[in-house]
Amino acid sequence: RAHASLMLDDGRVMTTDLGHDLLRVWNYVPDHGLRLDHELALPRDSGPRHLVQHPGGSVLVVTEYSIEVAMVQRSPESGTFSLAGMVPATAAGARPGDFAAEIALAADGRHAYVGVRGSNRIGVLEVDADGDVVRPVADVPSGGDWPRHHLVRNGWLHVAHERSGDVVTYRLDPATGLPGEAVARVDVASPTTLVPAADMPSPRNQ
C-alpha cells in the first residue's frame, strides 16, 4: 500500500508503504524514472502513512496504526536512512478507534502537528533544532469529525474534516506553537487534502 511520497532535499524521493511497514528511498534517473536506492523497515503493524522533512535533514513519519512519530536520520557518509526512535503522536496517548492521518511542520521546524481520526485531535509536538528529538506536548480538539488532512501555513493551521464536511482554521501561537480558538469554518463536501494555492500574508501583517 504505497501511500505517500516526499521529495528530499538531496533530490531523492522517499515513499511510505503502509501495508509492509516500509520506507523506500528512490533515485530519480532522467529518462528512466525512479530506481530503488534502499529500504528501511519500521516496526511491524506501525503503518507508516505520511512524512515530512525537517530543515535539519531528518524525516518525521507518522504511523497510522501505532499512532506514533518515527524519527528517521540520514547518514552523512552513506546517505542511508536509519530509524533513530519513535514517540507517541499525542501527549495523552491513543484511544480505541484512533487512526493517525497527517503530519505537518511549522515553518521554523520547532513544532510538528499530527491529526488523529477517531478521537478527532491534533497532537502538538516539540522538535529540536536538528529534528532528531521529538516530544509530544499537547493535544487539542480538531474542531470537526475525522481530520483527514491539515496544512500549516503562515502561522495558521487549517484542518480538513472528511466526515463533518468542513475546513476549520486556527491561529498558531508563535511562541508555544499551540492552536488558539477556531477563527473560521468553511463547509466543503468530504475534504481530504489541502494544497496551498498562493502566498498569503502572515498574521502579524493583518
Biotite code that builds the C-alpha atoms (Angstrom):
import biotite.structure as struc

atoms = struc.array([
    struc.Atom([0.000, 0.000, 0.000], chain_id="A", res_id=1, res_name="ARG", atom_name="CA", element="C"),
    struc.Atom([2.134, 2.833, -1.294], chain_id="A", res_id=2, res_name="ALA", atom_name="CA", element="C"),
    struc.Atom([0.609, 5.798, 0.482], chain_id="A", res_id=3, res_name="HIS", atom_name="CA", element="C"),
    struc.Atom([2.711, 8.977, 0.297], chain_id="A", res_id=4, res_name="ALA", atom_name="CA", element="C"),
    struc.Atom([5.848, 10.347, -1.342], chain_id="A", res_id=5, res_name="SER", atom_name="CA", element="C"),
    struc.Atom([8.253, 13.120, -0.390], chain_id="A", res_id=6, res_name="LEU", atom_name="CA", element="C"),
    struc.Atom([10.924, 14.850, -2.446], chain_id="A", res_id=7, res_name="MET", atom_name="CA", element="C"),
    struc.Atom([14.003, 15.002, -0.209], chain_id="A", res_id=8, res_name="LEU", atom_name="CA", element="C"),
    struc.Atom([16.431, 17.900, -0.063], chain_id="A", res_id=9, res_name="ASP", atom_name="CA", element="C"),
    struc.Atom([19.099, 15.822, -1.846], chain_id="A", res_id=10, res_name="ASP", atom_name="CA", element="C"),
    struc.Atom([16.890, 15.130, -4.879], chain_id="A", res_id=11, res_name="GLY", atom_name="CA", element="C"),
    struc.Atom([15.876, 11.613, -3.914], chain_id="A", res_id=12, res_name="ARG", atom_name="CA", element="C"),
    struc.Atom([12.299, 10.547, -3.194], chain_id="A", res_id=13, res_name="VAL", atom_name="CA", element="C"),
    struc.Atom([11.066, 8.761, -0.043], chain_id="A", res_id=14, res_name="MET", atom_name="CA", element="C"),
    struc.Atom([7.812, 6.788, -0.087], chain_id="A", res_id=15, res_name="THR", atom_name="CA", element="C"),
    struc.Atom([5.753, 5.079, 2.593], chain_id="A", res_id=16, res_name="THR", atom_name="CA", element="C"),
    struc.Atom([4.407, 1.539, 2.231], chain_id="A", res_id=17, res_name="ASP", atom_name="CA", element="C"),
    struc.Atom([1.651, 1.386, 4.826], chain_id="A", res_id=18, res_name="LEU", atom_name="CA", element="C"),
    struc.Atom([0.936, -2.299, 4.293], chain_id="A", res_id=19, res_name="GLY", atom_name="CA", element="C"),
    struc.Atom([4.520, -3.588, 4.548], chain_id="A", res_id=20, res_name="HIS", atom_name="CA", element="C"),
    struc.Atom([5.707, -1.097, 7.208], chain_id="A", res_id=21, res_name="ASP", atom_name="CA", element="C"),
    struc.Atom([8.460, 0.092, 4.886], chain_id="A", res_id=22, res_name="LEU", atom_name="CA", element="C"),
    struc.Atom([10.080, 3.318, 3.841], chain_id="A", res_id=23, res_name="LEU", atom_name="CA", element="C"),
    struc.Atom([11.697, 3.284, 0.423], chain_id="A", res_id=24, res_name="ARG", atom_name="CA", element="C"),
    struc.Atom([14.247, 5.769, -0.889], chain_id="A", res_id=25, res_name="VAL", atom_name="CA", element="C"),
    struc.Atom([14.463, 6.225, -4.653], chain_id="A", res_id=26, res_name="TRP", atom_name="CA", element="C"),
    struc.Atom([16.893, 7.889, -7.027], chain_id="A", res_id=27, res_name="ASN", atom_name="CA", element="C"),
    struc.Atom([15.477, 9.787, -9.959], chain_id="A", res_id=28, res_name="TYR", atom_name="CA", element="C"),
    struc.Atom([17.231, 8.825, -13.163], chain_id="A", res_id=29, res_name="VAL", atom_name="CA", element="C"),
    struc.Atom([16.442, 11.066, -16.175], chain_id="A", res_id=30, res_name="PRO", atom_name="CA", element="C"),
    struc.Atom([14.677, 9.178, -18.978], chain_id="A", res_id=31, res_name="ASP", atom_name="CA", element="C"),
    struc.Atom([14.316, 6.137, -16.712], chain_id="A", res_id=32, res_name="HIS", atom_name="CA", element="C"),
    struc.Atom([12.227, 7.323, -13.736], chain_id="A", res_id=33, res_name="GLY", atom_name="CA", element="C"),
    struc.Atom([12.733, 6.086, -10.194], chain_id="A", res_id=34, res_name="LEU", atom_name="CA", element="C"),
    struc.Atom([15.208, 3.410, -9.166], chain_id="A", res_id=35, res_name="ARG", atom_name="CA", element="C"),
    struc.Atom([15.328, 1.964, -5.676], chain_id="A", res_id=36, res_name="LEU", atom_name="CA", element="C"),
    struc.Atom([18.231, 3.166, -3.515], chain_id="A", res_id=37, res_name="ASP", atom_name="CA", element="C"),
    struc.Atom([17.402, 1.406, -0.248], chain_id="A", res_id=38, res_name="HIS", atom_name="CA", element="C"),
    struc.Atom([14.597, 0.393, 2.104], chain_id="A", res_id=39, res_name="GLU", atom_name="CA", element="C"),
    struc.Atom([14.039, 0.914, 5.824], chain_id="A", res_id=40, res_name="LEU", atom_name="CA", element="C"),
    struc.Atom([11.704, -1.306, 7.831], chain_id="A", res_id=41, res_name="ALA", atom_name="CA", element="C"),
    struc.Atom([9.661, 0.240, 10.635], chain_id="A", res_id=42, res_name="LEU", atom_name="CA", element="C"),
    struc.Atom([8.157, -1.832, 13.471], chain_id="A", res_id=43, res_name="PRO", atom_name="CA", element="C"),
    struc.Atom([5.561, -4.380, 12.373], chain_id="A", res_id=44, res_name="ARG", atom_name="CA", element="C"),
    struc.Atom([1.979, -3.091, 12.144], chain_id="A", res_id=45, res_name="ASP", atom_name="CA", element="C"),
    struc.Atom([3.033, 0.506, 12.706], chain_id="A", res_id=46, res_name="SER", atom_name="CA", element="C"),
    struc.Atom([1.661, 1.578, 9.310], chain_id="A", res_id=47, res_name="GLY", atom_name="CA", element="C"),
    struc.Atom([3.823, 4.453, 8.023], chain_id="A", res_id=48, res_name="PRO", atom_name="CA", element="C"),
    struc.Atom([1.427, 6.900, 6.368], chain_id="A", res_id=49, res_name="ARG", atom_name="CA", element="C"),
    struc.Atom([2.663, 10.468, 5.816], chain_id="A", res_id=50, res_name="HIS", atom_name="CA", element="C"),
    struc.Atom([6.055, 12.123, 6.186], chain_id="A", res_id=51, res_name="LEU", atom_name="CA", element="C"),
    struc.Atom([7.803, 15.482, 6.255], chain_id="A", res_id=52, res_name="VAL", atom_name="CA", element="C"),
    struc.Atom([11.454, 16.518, 6.180], chain_id="A", res_id=53, res_name="GLN", atom_name="CA", element="C"),
    struc.Atom([12.771, 18.757, 8.941], chain_id="A", res_id=54, res_name="HIS", atom_name="CA", element="C"),
    struc.Atom([15.130, 21.628, 7.995], chain_id="A", res_id=55, res_name="PRO", atom_name="CA", element="C"),
    struc.Atom([17.851, 19.733, 9.900], chain_id="A", res_id=56, res_name="GLY", atom_name="CA", element="C"),
    struc.Atom([17.606, 16.851, 7.416], chain_id="A", res_id=57, res_name="GLY", atom_name="CA", element="C"),
    struc.Atom([15.731, 14.253, 9.469], chain_id="A", res_id=58, res_name="SER", atom_name="CA", element="C"),
    struc.Atom([12.447, 12.871, 8.185], chain_id="A", res_id=59, res_name="VAL", atom_name="CA", element="C"),
    struc.Atom([9.463, 12.592, 10.537], chain_id="A", res_id=60, res_name="LEU", atom_name="CA", element="C"),
    struc.Atom([6.984, 9.844, 9.672], chain_id="A", res_id=61, res_name="VAL", atom_name="CA", element="C"),
    struc.Atom([3.537, 9.474, 11.210], chain_id="A", res_id=62, res_name="VAL", atom_name="CA", element="C"),
    struc.Atom([2.291, 5.884, 11.592], chain_id="A", res_id=63, res_name="THR", atom_name="CA", element="C"),
    struc.Atom([-1.421, 5.308, 11.078], chain_id="A", res_id=64, res_name="GLU", atom_name="CA", element="C"),
    struc.Atom([-1.849, 2.163, 13.185], chain_id="A", res_id=65, res_name="TYR", atom_name="CA", element="C"),
    struc.Atom([0.546, 2.649, 16.112], chain_id="A", res_id=66, res_name="SER", atom_name="CA", element="C"),
    struc.Atom([-0.134, 6.419, 16.166], chain_id="A", res_id=67, res_name="ILE", atom_name="CA", element="C"),
    struc.Atom([3.490, 7.408, 16.595], chain_id="A", res_id=68, res_name="GLU", atom_name="CA", element="C"),
    struc.Atom([6.074, 9.668, 15.014], chain_id="A", res_id=69, res_name="VAL", atom_name="CA", element="C"),
    struc.Atom([9.213, 7.952, 13.750], chain_id="A", res_id=70, res_name="ALA", atom_name="CA", element="C"),
    struc.Atom([12.438, 9.980, 13.507], chain_id="A", res_id=71, res_name="MET", atom_name="CA", element="C"),
    struc.Atom([14.488, 8.817, 10.526], chain_id="A", res_id=72, res_name="VAL", atom_name="CA", element="C"),
    struc.Atom([18.049, 10.104, 10.195], chain_id="A", res_id=73, res_name="GLN", atom_name="CA", element="C"),
    struc.Atom([20.371, 10.175, 7.194], chain_id="A", res_id=74, res_name="ARG", atom_name="CA", element="C"),
    struc.Atom([23.983, 9.061, 7.449], chain_id="A", res_id=75, res_name="SER", atom_name="CA", element="C"),
    struc.Atom([26.284, 11.864, 6.224], chain_id="A", res_id=76, res_name="PRO", atom_name="CA", element="C"),
    struc.Atom([28.714, 9.239, 4.885], chain_id="A", res_id=77, res_name="GLU", atom_name="CA", element="C"),
    struc.Atom([26.451, 6.804, 3.025], chain_id="A", res_id=78, res_name="SER", atom_name="CA", element="C"),
    struc.Atom([23.227, 8.777, 2.643], chain_id="A", res_id=79, res_name="GLY", atom_name="CA", element="C"),
    struc.Atom([21.343, 5.785, 4.044], chain_id="A", res_id=80, res_name="THR", atom_name="CA", element="C"),
    struc.Atom([18.440, 6.465, 6.399], chain_id="A", res_id=81, res_name="PHE", atom_name="CA", element="C"),
    struc.Atom([18.016, 4.663, 9.713], chain_id="A", res_id=82, res_name="SER", atom_name="CA", element="C"),
    struc.Atom([15.404, 4.706, 12.453], chain_id="A", res_id=83, res_name="LEU", atom_name="CA", element="C"),
    struc.Atom([16.513, 6.899, 15.368], chain_id="A", res_id=84, res_name="ALA", atom_name="CA", element="C"),
    struc.Atom([13.419, 6.373, 17.509], chain_id="A", res_id=85, res_name="GLY", atom_name="CA", element="C"),
    struc.Atom([9.657, 6.589, 17.805], chain_id="A", res_id=86, res_name="MET", atom_name="CA", element="C"),
    struc.Atom([7.480, 8.637, 20.143], chain_id="A", res_id=87, res_name="VAL", atom_name="CA", element="C"),
    struc.Atom([3.702, 8.790, 20.694], chain_id="A", res_id=88, res_name="PRO", atom_name="CA", element="C"),
    struc.Atom([1.972, 11.201, 18.345], chain_id="A", res_id=89, res_name="ALA", atom_name="CA", element="C"),
    struc.Atom([-0.215, 12.501, 21.168], chain_id="A", res_id=90, res_name="THR", atom_name="CA", element="C"),
    struc.Atom([0.500, 13.673, 24.694], chain_id="A", res_id=91, res_name="ALA", atom_name="CA", element="C"),
    struc.Atom([-2.388, 11.697, 26.214], chain_id="A", res_id=92, res_name="ALA", atom_name="CA", element="C"),
    struc.Atom([-1.888, 8.541, 24.163], chain_id="A", res_id=93, res_name="GLY", atom_name="CA", element="C"),
    struc.Atom([-4.019, 6.768, 21.594], chain_id="A", res_id=94, res_name="ALA", atom_name="CA", element="C"),
    struc.Atom([-7.647, 5.839, 22.200], chain_id="A", res_id=95, res_name="ARG", atom_name="CA", element="C"),
    struc.Atom([-9.652, 2.881, 20.871], chain_id="A", res_id=96, res_name="PRO", atom_name="CA", element="C"),
    struc.Atom([-10.685, 3.532, 17.275], chain_id="A", res_id=97, res_name="GLY", atom_name="CA", element="C"),
    struc.Atom([-7.955, 6.086, 16.619], chain_id="A", res_id=98, res_name="ASP", atom_name="CA", element="C"),
    struc.Atom([-6.011, 6.308, 13.359], chain_id="A", res_id=99, res_name="PHE", atom_name="CA", element="C"),
    struc.Atom([-3.277, 8.842, 12.700], chain_id="A", res_id=100, res_name="ALA", atom_name="CA", element="C"),
    struc.Atom([-3.599, 10.814, 9.480], chain_id="A", res_id=101, res_name="ALA", atom_name="CA", element="C"),
    struc.Atom([-1.285, 13.687, 8.540], chain_id="A", res_id=102, res_name="GLU", atom_name="CA", element="C"),
    struc.Atom([1.899, 15.253, 9.914], chain_id="A", res_id=103, res_name="ILE", atom_name="CA", element="C"),
    struc.Atom([2.944, 18.842, 9.210], chain_id="A", res_id=104, res_name="ALA", atom_name="CA", element="C"),
    struc.Atom([5.724, 21.120, 10.432], chain_id="A", res_id=105, res_name="LEU", atom_name="CA", element="C"),
    struc.Atom([5.734, 24.745, 11.498], chain_id="A", res_id=106, res_name="ALA", atom_name="CA", element="C"),
    struc.Atom([7.820, 26.917, 9.169], chain_id="A", res_id=107, res_name="ALA", atom_name="CA", element="C"),
    struc.Atom([10.664, 27.154, 11.694], chain_id="A", res_id=108, res_name="ASP", atom_name="CA", element="C"),
    struc.Atom([10.619, 23.398, 12.337], chain_id="A", res_id=109, res_name="GLY", atom_name="CA", element="C"),
    struc.Atom([10.098, 23.840, 16.096], chain_id="A", res_id=110, res_name="ARG", atom_name="CA", element="C"),
    struc.Atom([6.704, 22.126, 16.204], chain_id="A", res_id=111, res_name="HIS", atom_name="CA", element="C"),
    struc.Atom([5.026, 19.227, 14.438], chain_id="A", res_id=112, res_name="ALA", atom_name="CA", element="C"),
    struc.Atom([1.288, 18.642, 14.164], chain_id="A", res_id=113, res_name="TYR", atom_name="CA", element="C"),
    struc.Atom([-0.360, 15.232, 13.836], chain_id="A", res_id=114, res_name="VAL", atom_name="CA", element="C"),
    struc.Atom([-4.030, 14.674, 13.025], chain_id="A", res_id=115, res_name="GLY", atom_name="CA", element="C"),
    struc.Atom([-5.751, 11.770, 14.772], chain_id="A", res_id=116, res_name="VAL", atom_name="CA", element="C"),
    struc.Atom([-9.049, 10.483, 13.410], chain_id="A", res_id=117, res_name="ARG", atom_name="CA", element="C"),
    struc.Atom([-11.476, 8.839, 15.822], chain_id="A", res_id=118, res_name="GLY", atom_name="CA", element="C"),
    struc.Atom([-10.850, 10.970, 18.899], chain_id="A", res_id=119, res_name="SER", atom_name="CA", element="C"),
    struc.Atom([-10.539, 13.927, 16.477], chain_id="A", res_id=120, res_name="ASN", atom_name="CA", element="C"),
    struc.Atom([-7.454, 15.570, 17.924], chain_id="A", res_id=121, res_name="ARG", atom_name="CA", element="C"),
    struc.Atom([-4.380, 17.408, 16.757], chain_id="A", res_id=122, res_name="ILE", atom_name="CA", element="C"),
    struc.Atom([-1.242, 16.308, 18.570], chain_id="A", res_id=123, res_name="GLY", atom_name="CA", element="C"),
    struc.Atom([1.284, 19.104, 19.039], chain_id="A", res_id=124, res_name="VAL", atom_name="CA", element="C"),
    struc.Atom([4.920, 18.026, 19.365], chain_id="A", res_id=125, res_name="LEU", atom_name="CA", element="C"),
    struc.Atom([8.103, 19.962, 20.054], chain_id="A", res_id=126, res_name="GLU", atom_name="CA", element="C"),
    struc.Atom([11.041, 19.285, 17.732], chain_id="A", res_id=127, res_name="VAL", atom_name="CA", element="C"),
    struc.Atom([14.662, 20.135, 18.487], chain_id="A", res_id=128, res_name="ASP", atom_name="CA", element="C"),
    struc.Atom([16.824, 22.225, 16.172], chain_id="A", res_id=129, res_name="ALA", atom_name="CA", element="C"),
    struc.Atom([18.226, 19.198, 14.313], chain_id="A", res_id=130, res_name="ASP", atom_name="CA", element="C"),
    struc.Atom([14.910, 17.370, 14.023], chain_id="A", res_id=131, res_name="GLY", atom_name="CA", element="C"),
    struc.Atom([16.349, 14.430, 15.941], chain_id="A", res_id=132, res_name="ASP", atom_name="CA", element="C"),
    struc.Atom([14.375, 14.769, 19.200], chain_id="A", res_id=133, res_name="VAL", atom_name="CA", element="C"),
    struc.Atom([10.589, 14.972, 19.230], chain_id="A", res_id=134, res_name="VAL", atom_name="CA", element="C"),
    struc.Atom([8.364, 15.320, 22.290], chain_id="A", res_id=135, res_name="ARG", atom_name="CA", element="C"),
    struc.Atom([4.542, 15.407, 22.444], chain_id="A", res_id=136, res_name="PRO", atom_name="CA", element="C"),
    struc.Atom([3.398, 18.410, 24.488], chain_id="A", res_id=137, res_name="VAL", atom_name="CA", element="C"),
    struc.Atom([-0.361, 18.858, 23.991], chain_id="A", res_id=138, res_name="ALA", atom_name="CA", element="C"),
    struc.Atom([-3.497, 17.536, 22.324], chain_id="A", res_id=139, res_name="ASP", atom_name="CA", element="C"),
    struc.Atom([-6.207, 19.900, 21.079], chain_id="A", res_id=140, res_name="VAL", atom_name="CA", element="C"),
    struc.Atom([-9.625, 19.159, 19.557], chain_id="A", res_id=141, res_name="PRO", atom_name="CA", element="C"),
    struc.Atom([-9.518, 19.294, 15.766], chain_id="A", res_id=142, res_name="SER", atom_name="CA", element="C"),
    struc.Atom([-12.881, 21.074, 15.619], chain_id="A", res_id=143, res_name="GLY", atom_name="CA", element="C"),
    struc.Atom([-14.741, 18.543, 13.490], chain_id="A", res_id=144, res_name="GLY", atom_name="CA", element="C"),
    struc.Atom([-15.163, 14.864, 12.632], chain_id="A", res_id=145, res_name="ASP", atom_name="CA", element="C"),
    struc.Atom([-12.379, 12.759, 11.079], chain_id="A", res_id=146, res_name="TRP", atom_name="CA", element="C"),
    struc.Atom([-9.435, 15.144, 10.494], chain_id="A", res_id=147, res_name="PRO", atom_name="CA", element="C"),
    struc.Atom([-8.126, 13.547, 7.309], chain_id="A", res_id=148, res_name="ARG", atom_name="CA", element="C"),
    struc.Atom([-5.565, 16.216, 6.407], chain_id="A", res_id=149, res_name="HIS", atom_name="CA", element="C"),
    struc.Atom([-4.204, 19.525, 7.670], chain_id="A", res_id=150, res_name="HIS", atom_name="CA", element="C"),
    struc.Atom([-1.965, 22.307, 6.456], chain_id="A", res_id=151, res_name="LEU", atom_name="CA", element="C"),
    struc.Atom([0.303, 24.692, 8.401], chain_id="A", res_id=152, res_name="VAL", atom_name="CA", element="C"),
    struc.Atom([0.886, 27.934, 6.555], chain_id="A", res_id=153, res_name="ARG", atom_name="CA", element="C"),
    struc.Atom([1.928, 31.458, 7.521], chain_id="A", res_id=154, res_name="ASN", atom_name="CA", element="C"),
    struc.Atom([1.035, 30.995, 11.176], chain_id="A", res_id=155, res_name="GLY", atom_name="CA", element="C"),
    struc.Atom([-2.310, 29.279, 10.545], chain_id="A", res_id=156, res_name="TRP", atom_name="CA", element="C"),
    struc.Atom([-3.454, 25.676, 10.985], chain_id="A", res_id=157, res_name="LEU", atom_name="CA", element="C"),
    struc.Atom([-6.146, 24.540, 8.530], chain_id="A", res_id=158, res_name="HIS", atom_name="CA", element="C"),
    struc.Atom([-7.819, 21.188, 9.300], chain_id="A", res_id=159, res_name="VAL", atom_name="CA", element="C"),
    struc.Atom([-9.899, 19.285, 6.724], chain_id="A", res_id=160, res_name="ALA", atom_name="CA", element="C"),
    struc.Atom([-12.602, 17.087, 8.294], chain_id="A", res_id=161, res_name="HIS", atom_name="CA", element="C"),
    struc.Atom([-13.773, 14.389, 5.919], chain_id="A", res_id=162, res_name="GLU", atom_name="CA", element="C"),
    struc.Atom([-16.917, 13.304, 7.771], chain_id="A", res_id=163, res_name="ARG", atom_name="CA", element="C"),
    struc.Atom([-18.216, 16.613, 9.111], chain_id="A", res_id=164, res_name="SER", atom_name="CA", element="C"),
    struc.Atom([-17.513, 18.242, 5.758], chain_id="A", res_id=165, res_name="GLY", atom_name="CA", element="C"),
    struc.Atom([-15.609, 21.344, 6.782], chain_id="A", res_id=166, res_name="ASP", atom_name="CA", element="C"),
    struc.Atom([-12.235, 23.038, 6.966], chain_id="A", res_id=167, res_name="VAL", atom_name="CA", element="C"),
    struc.Atom([-11.509, 24.717, 10.309], chain_id="A", res_id=168, res_name="VAL", atom_name="CA", element="C"),
    struc.Atom([-8.775, 27.347, 10.723], chain_id="A", res_id=169, res_name="THR", atom_name="CA", element="C"),
    struc.Atom([-6.786, 28.167, 13.861], chain_id="A", res_id=170, res_name="TYR", atom_name="CA", element="C"),
    struc.Atom([-4.174, 30.815, 14.584], chain_id="A", res_id=171, res_name="ARG", atom_name="CA", element="C"),
    struc.Atom([-0.955, 29.300, 15.938], chain_id="A", res_id=172, res_name="LEU", atom_name="CA", element="C"),
    struc.Atom([0.829, 30.916, 18.856], chain_id="A", res_id=173, res_name="ASP", atom_name="CA", element="C"),
    struc.Atom([4.344, 31.719, 17.536], chain_id="A", res_id=174, res_name="PRO", atom_name="CA", element="C"),
    struc.Atom([5.955, 31.053, 20.932], chain_id="A", res_id=175, res_name="ALA", atom_name="CA", element="C"),
    struc.Atom([4.182, 27.896, 22.123], chain_id="A", res_id=176, res_name="THR", atom_name="CA", element="C"),
    struc.Atom([3.093, 26.532, 18.753], chain_id="A", res_id=177, res_name="GLY", atom_name="CA", element="C"),
    struc.Atom([-0.358, 25.804, 20.187], chain_id="A", res_id=178, res_name="LEU", atom_name="CA", element="C"),
    struc.Atom([-3.546, 26.495, 18.236], chain_id="A", res_id=179, res_name="PRO", atom_name="CA", element="C"),
    struc.Atom([-5.886, 29.111, 19.686], chain_id="A", res_id=180, res_name="GLY", atom_name="CA", element="C"),
    struc.Atom([-9.638, 29.295, 19.224], chain_id="A", res_id=181, res_name="GLU", atom_name="CA", element="C"),
    struc.Atom([-11.071, 28.478, 15.800], chain_id="A", res_id=182, res_name="ALA", atom_name="CA", element="C"),
    struc.Atom([-11.314, 31.652, 13.715], chain_id="A", res_id=183, res_name="VAL", atom_name="CA", element="C"),
    struc.Atom([-13.053, 30.293, 10.594], chain_id="A", res_id=184, res_name="ALA", atom_name="CA", element="C"),
    struc.Atom([-15.035, 27.337, 9.336], chain_id="A", res_id=185, res_name="ARG", atom_name="CA", element="C"),
    struc.Atom([-15.784, 26.624, 5.670], chain_id="A", res_id=186, res_name="VAL", atom_name="CA", element="C"),
    struc.Atom([-18.224, 23.933, 4.554], chain_id="A", res_id=187, res_name="ASP", atom_name="CA", element="C"),
    struc.Atom([-16.650, 21.601, 1.985], chain_id="A", res_id=188, res_name="VAL", atom_name="CA", element="C"),
    struc.Atom([-18.033, 18.217, 0.959], chain_id="A", res_id=189, res_name="ALA", atom_name="CA", element="C"),
    struc.Atom([-15.740, 15.469, 2.310], chain_id="A", res_id=190, res_name="SER", atom_name="CA", element="C"),
    struc.Atom([-12.412, 17.367, 2.129], chain_id="A", res_id=191, res_name="PRO", atom_name="CA", element="C"),
    struc.Atom([-9.446, 15.005, 2.097], chain_id="A", res_id=192, res_name="THR", atom_name="CA", element="C"),
    struc.Atom([-6.429, 17.102, 1.019], chain_id="A", res_id=193, res_name="THR", atom_name="CA", element="C"),
    struc.Atom([-5.404, 20.751, 1.370], chain_id="A", res_id=194, res_name="LEU", atom_name="CA", element="C"),
    struc.Atom([-2.935, 22.252, -1.105], chain_id="A", res_id=195, res_name="VAL", atom_name="CA", element="C"),
    struc.Atom([-1.617, 25.850, -0.908], chain_id="A", res_id=196, res_name="PRO", atom_name="CA", element="C"),
    struc.Atom([-2.746, 27.891, -3.892], chain_id="A", res_id=197, res_name="ALA", atom_name="CA", element="C"),
    struc.Atom([-0.977, 31.248, -3.450], chain_id="A", res_id=198, res_name="ALA", atom_name="CA", element="C"),
    struc.Atom([1.098, 33.194, -0.945], chain_id="A", res_id=199, res_name="ASP", atom_name="CA", element="C"),
    struc.Atom([-0.800, 34.800, 1.894], chain_id="A", res_id=200, res_name="MET", atom_name="CA", element="C"),
    struc.Atom([0.284, 37.493, 4.395], chain_id="A", res_id=201, res_name="PRO", atom_name="CA", element="C"),
    struc.Atom([1.315, 36.310, 7.840], chain_id="A", res_id=202, res_name="SER", atom_name="CA", element="C"),
    struc.Atom([-0.993, 37.028, 10.824], chain_id="A", res_id=203, res_name="PRO", atom_name="CA", element="C"),
    struc.Atom([1.416, 39.720, 12.054], chain_id="A", res_id=204, res_name="ARG", atom_name="CA", element="C"),
    struc.Atom([0.656, 41.794, 8.972], chain_id="A", res_id=205, res_name="ASN", atom_name="CA", element="C"),
    struc.Atom([-3.107, 41.526, 9.181], chain_id="A", res_id=206, res_name="GLN", atom_name="CA", element="C"),
])
